Amino acid sequence: MSFDSELLSSYPKAPGVYLMKGAKGVVLYVGKAKHLQKRLRQYFAKSPDARLMIPFLTSKVISIDTIVTTSEKEALLLENTLIKKHQPKYNALLKDDKTFVSLMVNVDHKWPMIKLVRTKGKPKGKGKYFGPYTNGYAARQTLEIISKIFPLRQCSDAELKRRERPCILYDIKKCIAPCVNKCTKEEYDTFVKDALSFLKGDDDSIVKDLKKKMQKASDDLEFERAQHYLDAITKIEHVTKNVKSLVHLHKEDLDSIGMYRKAKSVLIAKLTFRSGRLTTSDHYYFSDIAEDDEDLIESFLLQHYLNEDNLPKSVLIPFSLQSGKNISELLYEKLNRKISIFSPTKGGKKKLIQLAKTNAKMLFTQERHDADLKESILVELKSKLKLSRLPIRIECFDTSNIAGDDPVASLIAFTDAEKDTKRYRSYKIKGEKTDDYHAMKEVLTRRYIKAKETNDLPDLIIVDGGKGQLNIASEVLRDLQIVSCDLVSLAKEDARHDKGLTRERVFIPGVKEPITFDKHSPILFFLQRVRDEAHRRAITFHKSRRKKRIIKSALDSIDGIGPAKKRVLLSHFGSIAKIKDAGDDEIISLKGINKKDLAALRKNL
C-alpha cells in the first residue's frame, strides 16, 4: 500500500514540518516548508523532483504527518530536533556516537598538562579542549611538537605526587620538573599560557612575550631560566618559519564549508581557520539521502554548530541560503553567540570556499575509492573461501586463559569491512572445563542461542584456531540448527604468534586441506586484522580479570581495609608492589589510613 497523493489537497498551506512514514510507522524522511501542501505536491507531481533518491523515497511512503509552526525559524529548529529523534534513513544525520580525538589542557590543576583524549559529542570533563582532529595521528603529531617546545610535565597525577627526583625528561630539557620544585609556579604557568596561545595559532605574541621574559631572566642573572625561554623561542621559530596563512584573514576565526555531490552520495568538507590560519579540517560523508543541497547545508549547520564548542565568528558557505538569517538567529538564541553565515562572492574568502570545495571533491573520490576497495575485498573473500553469501557482517571469536585460570572469550564484529564496536562482547567462561575447546563451545553456544532468538545472525563466523576449533563451531551450529551462516577458522602458520608476515591457514568445513594466501594479499591482511582484533580484546579482558583477582586476594583479606581505603591506596600507589615499597610516613599521610591499618598492611603484604 502506497501513499494516495489525492489526500494532499487536505494538507495545510502554512509553514511547518512534514514526516514521511513507511511500513510500521517508521519515519523515512523529515523536511520543512514555507507552504506544506505545495512542497508535498512536488514529490508526487507528474514531473517529479529531479533528485535521484526521490523515487526510492516516495515508493516507500505510506503516510505523511505534518506539524504546523508559527514561522520558518521555528520549522527549522523543529526539523533539526525531529531528525535527531527519529534518525530517518533519507536524511543526513551527524552521528552522535562518533568519537573524536582532541587535545585537552587540565587548566584547573596546579601543574596543568596537555594530553590526548577521545570524546563522544561535547567534552564533559573540565579543561580546555582543542580539536577535534581528523585522526589520532594528526593529534599525536601536534602533541609531539608542543612537547618539544614547551617543557610541561607528561607524567600522571599519581606519578607527580610520588616523584622524589626528576625523571629523564628533565635531563633532556623536555620538562622543568615541577614535581620536585625545580621551577616556580609563575615560570610553569608562563609555559602553560604560551602553549594555549600556540594551540590557538597566536605564535607571534608568544615569541614576543618569551623574548621579554628571557631578557628579564638574563638581567636578573637567572641564566638557567633564560635558557629555557631561549629553547622555546628557537623551537617555535623553527616549527612556524614555513607556515603561512593561505589567505590574509586579519587573524579572523572562521569556518569554510565545501560540498561535492555525485549520484546518491554527498560529502561536506569543513576547513577551520583560527587567528587567520588553517588549523584543522574535517569531512562528513552521506549516501542515500533525499535532501537537496540547500536543505542539506541548513541541516548540517544546525546539527553541527549546536553541538560545537570551538565556535567561529563567521561561517562561509558555498551558496546563499534563504534561511541563512534564521539559522544565525537560532544559533544566537541557543548559544548566546553571534555567528555570521554568508556566501562570499569575491576576495580572499571566496578563495577559501573554492579551497573547501576542492577538498570536498578530493575527499569524496578518496571515500568512494575506499568503499570500492572494501567491497572488492569482501567479494574476493566470498570467492576464495567459497562462501554462500557476501560477508557484510562478520563475527570473530577468540579465547584466553593462563593454565586454565581466569578463562575468557571475546567477540568482535566487522560490518562492511569496518570495525563495528557496538557489537563487541566479552565473556567470562562459566563451565567447569576451561580449555580452549570447551571455552569456544560455551561462548559460541551462548552467543548464537540469543542471536537465533533475535534474528541477529552474521553472514560469516571466524574462529581463531585450527581444525579442532572449526569442528567445535560446526557442532554448535549443527546443534542449534543454524544453516544460514558461513564458518571458517584461521590458524597462524606453524602456530606462530608474532606480527611478521606469515602464510596463515584458513580451514573451511568439509575440506581437508587449508586455504592459504600470499603473504602480501589484501584478503590476508583483512583476515589478520579481524583475528588480531579479537585476540587483542580477549587478552585485554583476561589481563583485567587477572589483575582484579590478584588485587582482591591481596587487599580484601586484610582486616580494616574496606573498599574506600583500598581505593585510596590503589589510586595513590597504583599497585600492590608499590604499597609494599612505600615508606610508613607516606602511607600514614593518606586520607583515612591510620597506624592500625599500616600495621595490618605490613603484616599481610
N, C-alpha and C positions, 0 to 999 in steps of 0.2 A: 504493500500500500504506500503510495507516494502522496506528497502534498498537493492539494487541489488549489490551483492558482486562482480559481474563481472566488475563493474566500478573501482575496486581497482587497476587494472593494470595501470590506467592512473594517479594514485596519485603519488606525489613527493617522491623521495628516499633520501630526505635531512632531517636534523633536523628541528623540528618545533612543532607546537601545533595543535591539532585537536578538533573540536567541533561537537559532535554528537547531531543531532536535531530530534525532534519528530513532532507531528502534529502542524500546525500553526507556524512552525519555532522555537518552544520552545527548548532552549538548555537543553539537558538532562545530558550531561557529557562533561567535558573538560579534556584532557590529553596531555601529551607531549611525544616525542620520538626522539631518535637519527636518526632513519630511519622510516619516517612516513608510507610508504607503508607496510613495513614488520610488523610494530606494528599493523596496522589496519587489516591486513590479519589474525592475531592471534585471533581476535574477531570472525571471521566468518569461521574459519578452521573446518574441519570435526571432529577433536579432539579439541574442543574449550577450552578456558581459564577455569581453574578449579574453579575460584571464583564463589560463589553461586549466586551473583546478575547479573552476565554477561548475562545469557539467558533472564532475565527480561529486561535488558537494550537493548540488540540487537533486541529483538522482537518489540521494540517501535521506533527504529531508522528508519527515512525516508530519511535523507540526512546527509552527513558529510562534513563540511568545514575544510580546512586546512590553516595554516599560516606558511610559511617557515621562519626560523630565521637563523641568521649567525652563531649561536653557541648554545650549550646546555644550557649555562648560561642564554642567552637571552630567550630561550624557558622556562626555569624555572620561570623567572620573569614574562613573558607574561602569562603563565598558571595561576600564582597566581592572576594577575590582572583580567583575564577573569573569574575566579571562583568567585571573589568578585563582579564583574559586573553582571554576569548572575545568580549566586546562583543556579547552577544546582542541580537537585534532587538527582543524584547519586554521587555527590562529597561531601566530608567532608568540612563543612564550619563553621568557628568560628564566631558565630553571633555577629555583632557589636552592636545590640540593647540590649545586656545583660548588666545589671547594676552590679557594684561591690562595696563592702564596703571597704574603706581604712581609714587609719589614716592620717590626714593632720596637719602639723605644719605651721602656717602662719608666717614664719620667717621674713617677711618684716615689721611686726607690731612692735611698740616699745616694747610692752609686749606680746610676742607670746603665743599662747595656743595650745593645742592638741585637735582635735575634730574628730568625725566620719563624714565621707562624703560618699555619694553614687554617683558614677560616671558611665558614659557610655563611653566605649572606653578610650582613653587617657584623663587624667585630664586636664581641660582647665584653671582652676584657678591658681593663684600664690601660692607658698608654696612648702614644701617638703612633698611628699606622700610616705606612707609605706603600702604595701599590693600588690594586693588586697587580702582580707581574704576570705576563702571559705564560710563563713557565718557571719551574723551580730553578732551572739553570741560570736564567737571567737574574733571578733574585739572589742566587748564591754568588754570582759574579759581582753584583753590586755590593753585597756584604763583604766580599773579599777585598774590594777596593777601599771601602770605608775602614776596614780593619787595618789596612796598611797605612792609611793616612792619620786616623785618629786613634791614639793609644788607650782605648777604653777596655774595661775588663771583658773577658769572654767566658769566665767561669760561672757556675751555678751559684745561687744564693747560699746553699749549704756549704759549697767549697769556699766561698768568700769568707764565711764565718770561721771555718776550720783552719785557714791558712795561718802559718806562723812565720813563713819566709816566702819571698817572691818566687813565682814559677818561672819557667824558661822564657815566657813571653816578655817578662821584664828585661831579661838579659839581651833579647834580640830587639828591644825597643818597640814592641807591639803592645805594651801595656805599661802604665805608670804606677801599677801596684797599689791601688787604694786599700787592698786587703791588709797591708802591713804599714799603712800610713807613709808611703814613700812620696805622696803628693798631698797637697792641701785640697780641701773641698772646693775652694774657689778655682784652683787650677783644673780640677777634674770637670767642674761644671762648665768651664770655658770650652773644653773639647766636646762636651755633650751638646752645648748650644751650637757650636760650629758644625757638628755632624748633622744636626737637624736642619741647619741652613743649607748644607751641602745636598741633603736629600731633597730639599725644595728647589735646588738649582741655583741658589744665590752664591756663586763661587767668588765673585769679585769682592763683595763686602767681607767675606770670611778672610781672604788674603790680607785685605787692608787692616782688619782687626787683629789678626795674628802678628802682622809686622809691628804694629804699635806695642803689643804685649811683649814681643821679642826684644824690642828696643828698651822697654822699661825694665825687663828682667836683666838685660845686659848692663844697664845703668846701675841697677841695684846689686851688681856682681853675682847674680844668681845664674851662673853660666849653664848649669845642667838644665834648668827650666827653659832658658833661652834656646838651648839646643833642641829641646822637644818641639818648641814653636817653629824653629827653622826647618826641622824634618817634615813637619806637617805642611808648611808652605811649599817646600820643594816638591812633595808628592802631589799636592793639589795642582800645582802648575804643570807638572808632568802629565797628570791624568787629563787635564782640561785644555792643554795647549792646542790640540787639534779639533776640539769640539766647538762648532759654531752653529748658531741658530739657523735653521733653514730659511726663515723669513724674518725680517726685523719686526718684532712684535711689541716693542716698547715694554718688555717684562710682563706681558699680559698672561693671564691664566685662561685658557680656552680649550675646548674640545672640538675636533673636526670630524664630522660623520660622513662616510662614503658608503655607497651601496652598489652592488653588482647583482643583476638578476638574469637567470637563464632557465627557460622552461619552468619546471616546478620548484626550482631551488633559488635561494637568495642568500647573500652574505652581506652583513653590515660590518664595516670596519670603523673603529674609533681610535683616533690619534689624540693623545693627551699632551698638551703643552702647558708647562708651568714656568713662570718667570721668563717667558719667551723661548723656552727650549722644549724640544720633544723629549718627554721623559718616559712614557710607556705607550704601548698600543695594545689593543685587544680586538677580537672579532667574534661574531655570532653568526652561526650558520643555521639556516632553516630550510626544511623541504616540505613539500605538500601543503603549502599554506594558501589560503584563498584571499588574503588581504591585498589590496592594490598598494602601490608604492607609498602614497600619501598616508593611508591608514597604517601601514607598517611602521613608517618613521614616527608617526604620532604615538603608536603603541609602545615602540621602543623607548622614546623619550620619557614617557610616564613611568614605565616599568623600571627603567634603568636609574633615572635620577631621583626617584622617590626612595631608592634604597642605597644611594651613593653618599659617602662621607666626604670624599675629596672633590668638592663641587667647584666648577669653573665659574667665571663671571659671564662667559659667553659660550654658546654652542653654535657652531657653524653647521648648517645642513645643506644637502645637495640641491634642494629646490624649496621654493616658498610653500608654506602651509597656510591654508585658510584659517586653521585653528591655532596658529602659532602664538597669537596673543593670549588665547585662552589657556594654553599649556603653560606659558610663562606665569600667568596669574595663579594657576593651580599650584605650581611649584612654590611660588612665593607664599601662598596661604598655608601650605603643608610644611615648608622648610624654613619659612621666615628669611628667605634669601632670594634676592632678585637675580634672575638669570636671563640674559638676553639671548633669544633664539632667532636666528635670521640666516638667509642665504646670500652670501656676498656676491656682488656682480663684477667687481674689479679689484685690482691691487693684490697685495700680499696674501690677504685672507682667501681670495679666490684661488690662489695657488695652493693653499692648504687643503681646500676642498678637492682640487684636482689630485693632490697627493693622496688624500684619503680614498678617492675613487680608484686610483691606480693600485693602492694596497688591497682594496676590496677585490679587484679583478684578479690580482696575483694570488691572493689567499683562496679565492673561490676555485681557481684552477688547481691549486695545491690540495684543497679539500676533496675535490672531485677525483684527483689522481689517487689520493689516499683511500677514498671509498672504493674506487675501482680495483686498487691493489688488494684490499682486504677481501673483496668479493671474489677476485681471481684465486686467492689462496684457499678460500672455502670451496670453490668449485673444483680446484685441483685436489684438495683434501678428499672430497667426495669420490673423485675418480680413482685416486691412488689407493685409498683404503676400502674401496668397493662398498661405500655406504649407500643406504637405501634412500637417503634424503640429504639435502643441503644442510650442513651442521650450523644453522643460525644460532641455536643455543647449545652451549657445551657446558657440561659439569665434570669436574675432575676431583678425584679423591686421593688423599694420602694419609698415612698413619704415622705415629711417632711414639716411642717409649724407650726407656733405658732399662734393660734386664727385666722387662715386664712392669716396671713402676711407672705410675702416672700416665697410663696409656690414653692417648687422644687421637682424634682424626679430624681432618679438615675437608671442607667442601668449598671449592671456588668455582665461579661461573664466568663464562665469556658469552657475550651477545654481539652478533655481527663482528666477530673477531676483536672485540674490545672487552676489557675487564668490566664485569657487572657486579660491583661490590655490594649492592643491595641484597644480592642472593648468596653472599658468602655466609658460611656457617662453621662453627667449631663444635666438636662433640667430645664429651667425656665418655670413655668406654666403660660400660657398667657390668659387663659379663665377667664370670669368674676366670675364663681363659682370655689372656691378654696378648697372645702372639699376633703377628701381623695378619694372618689369615682370619682368625676369629674376630679381630678388631675390624677388618674390612667387611666381613659378613654382617657384623652388627650395625655398622654405620650405613651401609647400603640398604639394609632391611628397614631401618628406622626412617631413612630419607624417603624411600620410594613407596612405603605404605602410605605416608602422608601425601606424597606427590600424586599418587594414583587417585586418592580420595578427592583432591582439589583440582585434578586435571592440570597439573603443573609439571609435566614431564619434559625433559630436554630432548634435543634431536640426537645428541651424541654424549655417551658417558665414557670418560677416560679414567682408568685406574693406574696408579703408579705401581709398577712391578712386572713380573713376567707371566708365564702361563698359569702358575698357581693362583695368582690374584685374578686373572681373567676367568679361570674356571669357577672361582668363588662367586664373582659378579654374575656370570652366566646362570649359576644355580639360583641366585637370589631373584633375578628377573624371571626365570622359569617358574619358580615357586609362587611369585606374585602375579604370574600370567601377564607380564608386560612384554609386548612384542613390537611396540612402536619405536623403541629406542635402539640406535646403533651402539655397539660396545667395542672398545679396544683397550689394550693395556700397553704401557710404554715403559721399556726397560733400558737402563743405561748399558752401554757396551761393556761387556765383561765386568758388570757390577761396578763400573767406575762412578765416583761421586764428586769428581772435580768439575770445574766450569770450563774446561777446554773443549775443543772441537771433537765431538765423538760421533760414531756411527750408531745412533740409537736404533733399537729394535722395536717394531710395533707388531704386536700379536693381535690377530682377529679370530673370532670363534670359527671352528671348523676348518682352519687352515694350519697345517703342521709347521711350516717354515715361517719365520717372521719376515715382515716387510722392512727393508732398510732404505735410507735416503742418503744422498750425497751430503758430505759434511757442510756444504755451503748452500744447501737447499732452503728456500724461504719457508717451505712447509715444515721442515725440521726445526727451524728457528721458532716458528709459531708453536709447534707442539712442545718444544722445550720451555718456551715462555709460560705456557699453560701449566705444565707439570711443575716447573720451578716455583711458580706462584703458590701452588698447592703445598709444595714441600716447605716453602718459607712460612706459610701460615701454620702448618702443623708443628714445625719446630718452635716457632714463637709461642704458640699456645702451650706446648709441652714445657718449655722453659719457665713460663709464667706460673703454671701449676706447681712445678717442682720448687720454684723459689718460695711460693707461698707456703708449701708444706714444710720446707726447711725452717723458714722464719717462724711458722706456727709452732713447730716442735721445740724450737729453742726458747721462745719468749712466753708462749701461752701457758707453759707448765710452771712458770715462776710465780709463787705466791706474792700478791700485792701489785703485780704488773698487769693491769687491765688494758682494755682497748685504747683508752685515752693516753695512758703512759707509753704504751707500745708505739702509738702514732707519733708522740713527741720524740721518742728515742730514734725511730727509724727515719723520720723527716730530717732530724739533725745529723745523724751519723751515716745513714744510708745503707748500712749492712751490719750483720752480727759481728763480723771480724773487726770492724772499726769501733764498735761498742767495747769489745774486749780490749782493744789497744788504747782506748781513751783514758785520760787521767781522771782521778777521783773528783778533782775540783770542777772539771768540765762537765762531768755527768751530774753532779750536785747542782750546778748552776742552771740546769734546765727546769722549766716550769713544771711543778708537780712532783719532781723527783726528790725524795728525802734520803737520809742516811740509811734508813731501814731498806729502802729499795736498792741503794747502792750495794749494801751487804748481800742482798738476795741475788743481785746480778753477778757479783764476784763469785758467789758460791756455786751458781748454776751454769755460768757460761765458761 
